Amino acid sequence: MSLQPRPGLLDITPYKPGASAPDGAVKLSSNENALGCSPKAAEAYRMATQSLHLYPDGGATKLREAIAEAEGLDAARIVCGAGSDELLQLIGRGYLNPGNKVVQNEYGFLVYSLVAKQCGAELVSAKENAYRADVDTLLEAAGEDAKIVFLANPNNPTGTYIPESEVRRLREGLPEDTLLVLDSAYTEFVDASDYASGMAMVDEYANTVVTRTFSKIHGLAGIRLGWMYGPSEIVDVIHRVRGPFNVNLPAIEAGTAAMGDREFLKLSKTHNDEWLAYFHQQLGGLGYDVTPSVCNFVLVHFSDTPGQTAQDAERFLAERGLVVRGLAPYKLANALRISIGEADANRRVVEALEAFKAQAA
């Protein structure tokens, strides 16, 4: 007899990241930082290559302390991982049993579905309102028996957010023993006065955690680094299920340096503000329906008329050396997610989409 995996695993569709760009093309499919990473982080990474024969600190103490200092948090309640993806999976491994219910918003990050299925849990998606998470439908979906509710705020791939008051209403409406996971991967890009990353809620409510990443504004997607802040009891569980050296030594060094480089964060934020506004203005002016975004990407909607679909536009852009993200896996088949790139790439996207609309008319 052939060896059989755990029931349900073969029903999982593996996560498909944004398409790579062939030589000469521009990759705008993975929400990477257009400015690269902090020069200080890059130098720290290079210096770490002199110590590759050594095991890293299993607790990533240096990194946790740097995060705590920058964010005003308790270092003992921070746990680091190989990207926030790993931390989401560790949360599932620590708390989900087969048959448990996991809730997400309708267009939630695909990793939430993977976490549920890997643990044999049931995933329920709550309808959104104008591509925004809706607290009422999330509460209805959660009921009295949801084990985990995942909320990306802001959300990928829509780029939208809900105010802090609504996140609090969600937490207060959930049973106390339901774990609320606030995925704040894009929090550094948001200026809105009614937005909050959720850190204060970790201290105020039971069973609430926040995950963050170094992949976006810090520009360290290639080294896979993320962190979680939560109650001591939950952090203790995550430490028990993570690998003993789940964050490598160069990542610890680069992440520590990145946390201290506030100038690079400011430059990244300024660049994103300028070109996010440009995309909204220019693409909206061309007649495209662009969902208002607070992230480092835009969600652009297309027609279902043959020759004018998102798939047609994606091919048209690819032929011009511009690789963007099709969203069929998110059940947004007639939309594309386009990352903010360097200035020239952003202009090329607008010019190409203007030409696409003209030839499709």
Phi, psi and omega per residue, in radians:
M1 nan 2.466 3.116
S2 -1.321 2.628 3.125
L3 -1.240 2.244 -3.083
Q4 -1.856 2.359 3.075
P5 -1.301 3.026 3.105
R6 -1.025 2.460 -3.121
P7 -0.925 2.375 3.082
G8 1.671 -0.372 -3.076
L9 -1.131 -0.624 -3.127
L10 -1.312 -0.117 3.055
D11 -1.493 -0.128 -3.109
I12 -1.387 2.308 2.968
T13 -1.599 2.027 -3.092
P14 -0.995 2.563 3.123
Y15 -1.083 2.314 3.121
K16 -1.933 1.940 -3.127
P17 -1.267 3.018 3.087
G18 -0.986 2.484 -3.078
A19 -1.051 2.485 3.047
S20 -1.293 2.733 -3.139
A21 -1.721 2.258 3.051
P22 -1.152 2.916 -3.128
D23 -0.933 2.291 3.115
G24 1.571 -0.210 -3.133
A25 -1.662 2.850 3.131
V26 -1.873 2.223 -3.134
K27 -1.587 1.995 3.097
L28 -2.200 0.657 -3.008
S29 -1.993 -0.054 -3.012
S30 -2.278 0.222 3.089
N31 0.983 0.643 3.100
E32 -1.390 2.788 -3.119
N33 -1.270 2.123 -3.098
A34 -1.119 -0.387 -3.105
L35 -1.645 0.080 -3.086
G36 1.452 -2.411 3.126
C37 -2.201 3.025 3.098
S38 -1.026 2.284 3.053
P39 -1.002 -0.586 3.112
K40 -1.175 -0.651 3.097
A41 -1.176 -0.715 3.133
A42 -1.105 -0.713 3.122
E43 -1.172 -0.710 3.098
A44 -1.083 -0.670 3.097
Y45 -1.100 -0.788 3.138
R46 -1.065 -0.738 3.135
M47 -1.123 -0.580 -3.123
A48 -1.165 -0.364 -3.139
T49 -1.148 -0.267 3.090
Q50 -1.350 -0.155 -3.077
S51 -2.155 0.454 -3.065
L52 -1.218 -0.204 3.094
H53 -1.430 -0.103 -3.104
L54 -1.781 2.555 2.989
Y55 -1.218 2.564 3.048
P56 -1.311 2.906 2.986
D57 -1.145 2.053 -3.071
G58 -1.077 -0.403 3.134
G59 -1.721 0.030 -3.112
A60 0.823 0.768 -3.019
T61 -1.002 -0.827 -3.119
K62 -1.018 -0.751 -3.129
L63 -1.200 -0.785 3.140
R64 -1.064 -0.673 3.129
E65 -1.189 -0.626 3.097
A66 -1.168 -0.705 3.087
I67 -1.116 -0.800 -3.112
A68 -1.056 -0.719 -3.141
E69 -1.154 -0.760 -3.107
A70 -1.208 -0.598 -3.032
E71 -1.786 -0.114 -3.117
G72 1.234 0.752 -3.063
L73 -2.085 3.013 3.069
D74 -1.541 1.995 -3.090
A75 -1.021 -0.528 -3.114
A76 -1.187 -0.310 -3.119
R77 -1.844 0.315 3.049
I78 -1.901 2.380 3.014
V79 -2.245 2.383 -3.086
C80 -1.828 2.728 -3.116
G81 -2.626 3.070 3.128
A82 -1.414 1.303 -3.029
G83 1.479 2.729 3.074
S84 -1.152 -0.380 3.063
D85 -0.964 -0.816 -3.126
E86 -1.096 -0.693 -3.125
L87 -1.136 -0.666 3.064
L88 -1.079 -0.704 3.121
Q89 -1.209 -0.634 3.094
L90 -1.157 -0.620 3.067
I91 -1.063 -0.789 3.091
G92 -1.070 -0.769 -3.126
R93 -1.124 -0.568 -3.101
G94 -1.397 -0.443 -2.961
Y95 -2.241 -0.280 -3.047
L96 -1.670 2.411 2.996
N97 -2.023 2.752 3.066
P98 -0.938 2.336 3.129
G99 1.611 -0.238 3.083
N100 -1.117 2.746 3.135
K101 -1.793 2.295 3.069
V102 -2.067 2.352 -3.091
V103 -2.081 2.439 3.032
Q104 -2.450 2.923 3.011
N105 -1.344 2.840 -2.955
E106 -0.912 -0.766 -3.122
Y107 -1.933 0.756 3.140
G108 -1.227 2.817 3.137
F109 -0.965 2.347 -3.030
L110 -1.055 -0.442 -3.110
V111 -1.102 -0.491 3.128
Y112 -1.075 -0.718 3.098
S113 -1.103 -0.723 3.123
L114 -1.099 -0.735 3.125
V115 -1.024 -0.806 -3.127
A116 -1.102 -0.861 -3.066
K117 -1.168 -0.638 3.120
Q118 -1.078 -0.479 -3.111
C119 -1.753 0.067 -3.135
G120 1.298 0.338 -3.131
A121 -1.557 2.882 3.121
E122 -1.661 2.241 3.113
L123 -1.739 2.258 3.085
V124 -2.106 2.229 3.129
S125 -1.820 2.296 -3.101
A126 -1.714 2.295 -3.114
K127 -0.954 2.499 3.087
E128 -1.731 2.937 3.102
N129 -2.117 1.924 -3.117
A130 0.972 0.769 3.105
Y131 1.123 0.464 3.035
R132 -2.143 2.515 3.060
A133 -1.006 2.472 -3.106
D134 -2.055 2.033 -3.053
V135 -1.103 -0.661 -3.122
D136 -1.104 -0.772 3.138
T137 -1.257 -0.547 3.065
L138 -1.136 -0.751 3.128
L139 -1.150 -0.684 3.107
E140 -1.107 -0.749 -3.140
A141 -1.171 -0.653 -3.109
A142 -1.226 -0.683 -3.112
G143 0.981 -2.515 -3.128
E144 -1.767 0.009 -2.983
D145 -2.222 0.170 3.095
A146 -1.195 2.316 3.105
K147 -1.452 -0.733 -3.133
I148 -2.385 2.427 2.945
V149 -2.072 2.128 3.085
F150 -1.715 2.282 3.058
L151 -2.370 1.973 3.008
A152 -1.496 2.135 -3.086
N153 -2.492 1.770 0.066
P154 -1.192 2.887 -3.033
N155 -1.744 2.485 2.968
N156 -1.942 2.132 0.431
P157 -1.881 0.183 -3.033
T158 -1.469 -0.507 -3.118
G159 1.458 0.083 -3.089
T160 -1.663 2.910 3.100
Y161 -2.443 2.885 2.965
I162 -2.073 2.613 -3.068
P163 -1.133 2.797 3.114
E164 -0.987 -0.665 -3.123
S165 -1.061 -0.636 3.121
E166 -1.271 -0.641 3.088
V167 -1.123 -0.693 3.101
R168 -1.152 -0.666 3.109
R169 -1.115 -0.634 3.083
L170 -1.107 -0.859 -3.117
R171 -1.064 -0.764 -3.096
E172 -1.233 -0.390 3.124
G173 -1.532 -0.240 3.126
L174 -1.489 2.645 3.007
P175 -1.005 2.566 -3.091
E176 -1.039 -0.527 -3.099
D177 -1.583 0.185 2.998
T178 -1.578 2.237 3.129
L179 -1.424 2.144 3.055
L180 -1.752 2.088 3.132
V181 -1.871 1.969 3.111
L182 -1.694 1.924 -3.124
D183 -1.595 1.841 -3.029
S184 -1.938 0.818 -3.063
A185 -1.083 -0.500 -3.057
Y186 -1.913 0.299 -2.986
T187 -1.050 -0.589 -3.064
E188 -1.178 -0.287 -3.123
F189 -1.486 -0.189 -2.948
V190 -1.643 2.270 3.079
D191 -1.837 -0.247 -2.977
A192 -0.948 2.329 -3.070
S193 -1.184 -0.363 -3.120
D194 -1.691 0.174 -3.130
Y195 -1.784 2.581 2.994
A196 -2.550 2.590 -3.093
S197 -1.231 -0.372 -3.135
G198 1.832 -0.052 -3.091
M199 -1.035 -0.742 -3.128
A200 -1.092 -0.560 -3.108
M201 -1.184 -0.469 3.107
V202 -1.065 -0.639 3.141
D203 -1.395 -0.417 -3.016
E204 -1.658 -0.436 -3.063
Y205 -2.193 2.594 3.052
A206 -1.301 2.680 2.978
N207 0.965 0.828 3.072
T208 -2.312 2.279 3.097
V209 -2.305 2.755 3.079
V210 -2.176 2.344 3.043
T211 -1.930 2.550 -3.135
R212 -2.372 2.925 -3.084
T213 -2.424 2.720 2.989
F214 -1.711 0.042 -3.005
S215 -1.384 -0.404 -2.979
K216 -1.717 -1.603 -3.052
I217 -1.151 -0.492 3.111
H218 -1.349 -0.304 3.094
G219 1.203 0.522 -3.100
L220 -1.986 0.629 -3.108
A221 -1.026 -0.574 -3.049
G222 -1.228 -0.342 -3.122
I223 -1.743 -0.056 3.105
R224 0.968 1.607 -3.088
L225 -2.590 2.264 3.102
G226 -2.629 3.062 3.127
W227 -2.638 2.801 -3.125
M228 -2.308 2.493 3.042
Y229 -2.111 2.274 -3.081
G230 -2.791 3.119 3.051
P231 -1.070 2.641 -3.074
S232 -0.963 -0.688 -3.090
E233 -1.131 -0.659 -3.136
I234 -1.308 -0.724 3.084
V235 -1.015 -0.695 3.116
D236 -1.068 -0.719 3.115
V237 -1.120 -0.766 -3.121
I238 -1.109 -0.684 3.078
H239 -1.066 -0.553 -3.103
R240 -1.320 -0.413 -3.105
V241 -1.824 -0.209 3.128
R242 -1.398 2.836 3.044
G243 -1.213 2.679 -3.067
P244 -1.157 -0.447 3.115
F245 -2.289 0.983 -3.008
N246 -1.345 -0.206 3.051
V247 -2.050 2.129 -3.051
N248 -1.358 2.872 -3.024
L249 -1.081 -0.843 3.100
P250 -1.068 -0.582 3.112
A251 -1.161 -0.712 3.104
I252 -1.054 -0.792 -3.109
E253 -1.180 -0.798 -3.129
A254 -1.153 -0.715 3.132
G255 -1.132 -0.693 3.109
T256 -1.076 -0.791 3.124
A257 -1.142 -0.691 -3.132
A258 -1.086 -0.683 -3.132
M259 -1.087 -0.487 -3.112
G260 -1.584 -0.134 -3.086
D261 -1.655 1.382 -3.110
R262 -1.234 -0.445 3.131
E263 -1.149 -0.708 3.119
F264 -1.142 -0.707 3.103
L265 -1.063 -0.707 3.128
K266 -1.123 -0.761 3.118
L267 -1.083 -0.741 -3.133
S268 -1.122 -0.745 3.135
K269 -1.141 -0.748 3.134
T270 -1.096 -0.768 3.104
H271 -1.058 -0.790 -3.104
N272 -1.147 -0.733 3.132
D273 -1.010 -0.799 -3.092
E274 -1.101 -0.839 -3.003
W275 -1.486 -0.394 2.998
L276 -1.150 -0.770 3.079
A277 -1.086 -0.673 3.123
Y278 -1.063 -0.837 3.132
F279 -1.054 -0.811 -3.137
H280 -1.049 -0.792 -3.089
Q281 -1.201 -0.868 -3.031
Q282 -1.244 -0.815 -3.121
L283 -1.227 -0.661 3.052
G284 -1.090 -0.681 3.113
G285 -1.138 -0.470 3.097
L286 -1.423 -0.096 3.116
G287 1.715 0.117 3.104
Y288 -1.398 2.557 3.040
D289 -1.534 1.901 -3.105
V290 -1.989 2.083 3.111
T291 -1.170 2.237 -3.137
P292 -0.964 2.166 -3.058
S293 -2.065 2.546 3.014
V294 -2.005 0.219 -3.051
C295 -1.839 -2.761 3.108
N296 -1.859 0.650 3.102
F297 -2.787 2.893 3.043
V298 -2.222 2.630 3.056
L299 -1.828 2.021 -3.066
V300 -1.962 2.256 -3.090
H301 -1.758 2.566 -3.085
F302 -2.212 3.024 -3.134
S303 -1.390 2.814 3.006
D304 -1.684 0.162 3.093
T305 -1.309 2.270 3.111
P306 -0.897 2.336 -3.099
G307 1.598 -0.206 -3.099
Q308 -2.216 0.229 -3.065
T309 -1.396 2.981 3.087
A310 -1.078 -0.663 3.124
Q311 -1.131 -0.686 3.080
D312 -1.106 -0.760 -3.141
A313 -1.147 -0.698 3.131
E314 -1.070 -0.757 3.099
R315 -1.135 -0.734 -3.129
F316 -1.040 -0.781 3.120
L317 -1.157 -0.744 -3.125
A318 -1.065 -0.664 3.113
E319 -1.113 -0.349 3.126
R320 -1.837 0.306 3.042
G321 1.340 0.456 -3.124
L322 -2.146 1.909 -3.071
V323 -1.719 2.065 -3.135
V324 -2.112 -3.095 -3.010
R325 -1.903 2.015 2.951
G326 -1.303 2.592 -2.963
L327 -2.114 0.456 3.088
A328 -0.985 -0.688 3.111
P329 -1.062 -0.384 3.114
Y330 -1.613 0.077 -3.068
K331 1.109 0.599 3.022
L332 -2.139 1.042 -2.980
A333 -1.105 -0.431 -3.117
N334 -1.839 0.623 3.082
A335 -2.441 2.697 3.037
L336 -2.172 2.497 3.010
R337 -1.790 2.189 -3.071
I338 -2.119 2.077 -3.127
S339 -1.315 2.643 3.007
I340 -1.257 2.177 -3.138
G341 -1.977 -2.793 3.029
E342 -1.215 2.857 -3.026
A343 -0.946 -0.836 -3.096
D344 -1.106 -0.721 3.134
A345 -1.113 -0.705 3.131
N346 -1.101 -0.736 3.104
R347 -1.127 -0.695 3.130
R348 -1.107 -0.644 3.105
V349 -1.078 -0.828 -3.126
V350 -1.105 -0.772 3.125
E351 -1.077 -0.726 -3.133
A352 -1.166 -0.722 -3.137
L353 -1.252 -0.479 3.009
E354 -1.157 -0.751 3.113
A355 -1.169 -0.651 3.112
F356 -1.091 -0.784 -3.135
K357 -1.146 -0.645 -3.134
A358 -1.169 -0.740 -3.118
Q359 -1.296 -0.386 -3.127
A360 -1.517 -0.200 -3.083
A361 -1.244 nan nan
